[in-house]
Amino acid sequence: MSSRPPRRPHAFPLRHPLAASLLILIVALLVSGCGRERRRADLIVGVEAEPASLDPRIGSDVAADRAFHLLYRGLFKTGEDLRPVPDLVESWEQPDATRYVFHLKPGVRFSDGREVTAQDALATLRSILDPSLPSFRKGDLDCIASLSAPGRYRLDITLREPRAAFLSALTVGILPADAVSGSAPPHAHPPGSPSPIGCGPYRLTRWERGQWLLFEANPFASPQPACRTVAFKVIPDPVVRSLELRRGSVDLVVNDLPPDSLAYFANHGYEIRRSPGANYAYVGFNCAHPPLDRTEVRRAIAFAIDRRAILTYILHGYGRLATGLLSPENWAYCGDVESYPFDPARARRLLDAAGLPTGRDGVRFRLVYKTSNNKLSRQIATALAQDLARVGVSVTVQWLEWGTFYGDVKRGNFDCFGLTWVGITDPDAFRLRFASWALPPDGFNRGRYANREVDDLVEEGAREVDPARRKAIYAQVQKVLAQDPPYVSLWWPDNVAVARPGLEGISLPPDGDFGFLSGVRWREGPPPSR
């Protein structure tokens, strides 16, 4: 780590975005004074964005993942130690390394009353493998050689070769067989279309685009969720999210409040829960774009960024500096890898050696950095741009509306960008993110990273079933990726929930799973309408 003390906070040119936020605040206050707003649900959760899709086979953004844990259940789910545990599966056997026999729990019902059967699981998995469906989950299930449902509750799966992470891939939400019989995604959910059908604790009753997602208890769920109705209130601006929580029109916000607002809530009687998180914040590179296609350039950028200062002054310490994709809570984590302390002198030497001298204007090369248009992302982007300017890398920051930004990332339309991976559990996650073949839509290698050693290691790790040997393989993967970085590892953000007084049952899993909402309740009933 660098011995240099943290710098003073960066001076951020936020006049225009701040003015926009203040204007929104004024309008919200005026509107709130015009009358009492009808309370839309027993529990109202403030969120930054709405899902891009409610199809569990397709949606890969944070907002979609949050909704999935309310609407759907998979054959397996993620346990407290980030390993898969049975969910819809009651028991299972593995006659040999490539054959599985699953027995589903009888009596589990979809939100329309139909019983969940092996045919539903069979249809869901087959649809993911259908070439006509653009599902990123294909890479998780491409090892399947055959599927059959010889009984109402029995599902047989044979793999082409052993796949150690196969059970983790079976956490995808199961849909009714007739909902996936066509090739078109059924749950993009345009206005007026039927609500998605799952067997989770809730069902969707209404989606008001850009404003609300309204859920009510699945009448066939057992046990029933603690709150009969839940709403996601979509509030893109973080200042307004804080205001809505303060005025009581939002009851709970999880990981969607700016760190500089948390002190207020801590000092005014709000319930604050904080726990180490397994999510991973990073700067992604387009490794096919010169000069980012060169290892030494990506390494130089990593050394040029003062991550500790950003974590201290912008995130107010709500996180831990990351060494890679896996957090220390993961059983396959390896911390003995090359790190990138703040070292601008070393960054300059690497860029000089790469044949990228400083021009007369002080610039070696130029990059466009894309990020979402929220306060925290803008601050981080500004700090990154300032750091890189000091070593001769000119960065133009593009702040984009979430849908536009995420669309560009998925298409590979970027030089570099800032995002956070959520839900990382099994180390097989390296394969779909960094294998040279794992390009969208079949994988997440959006930056077209290619390293033959990584390709070989992640395939070996996918086949290896011995836990000790598997851990050693992924330790080597982490070391290679640290030396030849496809990303700049930033931090593992803490999970932070802020709730109105009177809420209980808040439990934050490391991967940010919103499934805990089904156990959140009011000690004395929901508060009155606002």
Beta strands, then each sheet from edge to edge (+ up, - down):
strand 1: 43-47
strand 2: 76-78
strand 3: 84-86
strand 4: 89-96
strand 5: 99-104
strand 6: 144-148
strand 7: 154-159
strand 8: 202-208
strand 9: 212-217
strand 10: 229-234
strand 11: 252-254
strand 12: 271-275
strand 13: 280-285
strand 14: 319-321
strand 15: 365-372
strand 16: 393-400
strand 17: 416-421
strand 18: 487-493
strand 19: 495-499
strand 20: 503-504
strand 21: 521-522
sheet 1: 8+ 9- 10+ 1+ 11+ 19- 12+
sheet 2: 2+ 3-
sheet 3: 4+ 5- 7+ 6-
sheet 4: 14+ 18- 13+ 17- 15- 16-
sheet 5: 20+ 21-
end
